[in-house]
Amino acid sequence: MAVPKLSIRSMTLVIAALLAATSVYEAAAQSTYVLATGRRLPYLYAISFGDAVAPENDNTSNAILSRGKVALDRLDGQLLGDPANLVVSEDGGTVYVVNHHGAIDNAEFRQHGGRGQIAVLDVDAVLDPANDGTANALQRHLDSGAFGAVGVALWQDMLIIANAENNLTEDGGNRITFVDRRTGSLRGTVELALGSPGFACGDYPVPYVSPYGPPRNLAVLSPDPTWGCFPNPNGLALGLAGDGNAFVFTANGGTNDVSVVDLSLILEGNRLAEVGRIPAQVGPWGITATPDGRHIIVANGRSQQEDRTGNAISIIDVDRASEGADNAEVARIVTGTDDPAEQTHPFIPSVTPDGREIVVPNYRANNVSIVNLELALAGDPDAEVARIPLVREDGQPARPKGSAITSDGRFAVISGGAVTQPYSQESGHIYVIDLQSRSVVGTVTGVGNDPYNLALVER
């Protein structure tokens, strides 16, 4: 076959395109770092983005700069901590890591309902390779105010924390807490309403009234048919209405819905600041907001009542939700599959900085969906504009969970990997996806065990 010759102009355009792509990668290499929670292996992993996309480092752990401890070792030297979620301060100097069950030994603590704890780490110290495997970056711990902490967000000088469980049970969670970042003081608590359609609840008081204590005789582990009374809030996100009022949205895995919490009522000390509840598909877990705060994206994950998962994201209009409208869910998009009956388990979504696209890791489908927000809001059945498979060289399923997007909107970073035994195995992966070419351009191995969420910082 004859090979067509390129004109001088065509060759110039090709070279220019290659140089432009190279400059994008080089810019990212110089300034961007990934912070990923190691979950069962209790480290916060610091990863060089530039090294992650370097071809010679593909499918290696070479891009890992450091592993920062999220708790001090037990006196016998056992690693402690259960890092699941995280959020970086506005100035990029501090990272708040949610230890889901506190400073526990994952091999021993099989029970759910541990006391939630926030590990506060200095970002520059985390990024320093000299601190690899140490607690040098760890500054202090903050109590979450309840049990089974998951969702976390920044608001004023506080952390907003969703507490998904109760004492030694996976059920029984209904508290959103407000914790001072500097001192760890518990500034406020919101108690979400109990119940879901068709499910009768007991007489547990909301808000808490002495002498009644925490709920008792709840199922320890899900799935369980008794789920449906307590919301068990997982992820949370901040939304902004058109009138300027701010709201907290929580993904409620126990009641298969989303709570709407009015922040202005919280400032008045109202423990019943929940002003609405929006039904979802099943088991909401991951949740995020568009950059303008006007829409909330909810991933319908795993049911806590029965053995099934969801396969769609829900898009919620903040104005409608704040007004209590029945049509606050303005779109529901199946992700990761063309089969509406297939369970894909969307996990933790992210939105590009321009607000145009939603990145959705699909845990069971082992792929990542790209959803066009404008098409989704217009009801277009082809709103999922790309689907990118994730693979591992060892043949194990990718099991993607967390996601984050670079500040220029060019790349998505995905965490993945199921829990493996023993927990000391560094079996997790990080995938870098080029959102223009819709392809994986780098894979980092050895990132924790069952890693959950991640964040990006620039220097």
Secondary structure as GFF3:
##gff-version 3
##sequence-region A 1 459
A	DSSP	alpha_helix	8	31	.	.	.	ID=ss1
A	DSSP	beta_strand	32	37	.	.	.	ID=ss2
A	DSSP	beta_strand	43	48	.	.	.	ID=ss3
A	DSSP	alpha_helix	49	52	.	.	.	ID=ss4
A	DSSP	three_ten_helix	55	57	.	.	.	ID=ss5
A	DSSP	beta_strand	64	69	.	.	.	ID=ss6
A	DSSP	beta_strand	83	88	.	.	.	ID=ss7
A	DSSP	beta_strand	94	99	.	.	.	ID=ss8
A	DSSP	beta_strand	115	122	.	.	.	ID=ss9
A	DSSP	alpha_helix	123	127	.	.	.	ID=ss10
A	DSSP	three_ten_helix	129	131	.	.	.	ID=ss11
A	DSSP	beta_strand	138	155	.	.	.	ID=ss12
A	DSSP	beta_strand	158	166	.	.	.	ID=ss13
A	DSSP	beta_strand	169	180	.	.	.	ID=ss14
A	DSSP	beta_strand	186	191	.	.	.	ID=ss15
A	DSSP	beta_strand	233	240	.	.	.	ID=ss16
A	DSSP	beta_strand	246	252	.	.	.	ID=ss17
A	DSSP	beta_strand	257	262	.	.	.	ID=ss18
A	DSSP	alpha_helix	263	267	.	.	.	ID=ss19
A	DSSP	beta_strand	274	279	.	.	.	ID=ss20
A	DSSP	beta_strand	284	289	.	.	.	ID=ss21
A	DSSP	beta_strand	295	300	.	.	.	ID=ss22
A	DSSP	beta_strand	312	317	.	.	.	ID=ss23
A	DSSP	alpha_helix	318	322	.	.	.	ID=ss24
A	DSSP	beta_strand	329	334	.	.	.	ID=ss25
A	DSSP	beta_strand	350	351	.	.	.	ID=ss26
A	DSSP	beta_strand	357	362	.	.	.	ID=ss27
A	DSSP	beta_strand	367	372	.	.	.	ID=ss28
A	DSSP	alpha_helix	373	377	.	.	.	ID=ss29
A	DSSP	beta_strand	384	389	.	.	.	ID=ss30
A	DSSP	beta_strand	400	405	.	.	.	ID=ss31
A	DSSP	beta_strand	411	416	.	.	.	ID=ss32
A	DSSP	beta_strand	429	434	.	.	.	ID=ss33
A	DSSP	beta_strand	439	445	.	.	.	ID=ss34
A	DSSP	beta_strand	454	458	.	.	.	ID=ss35
###
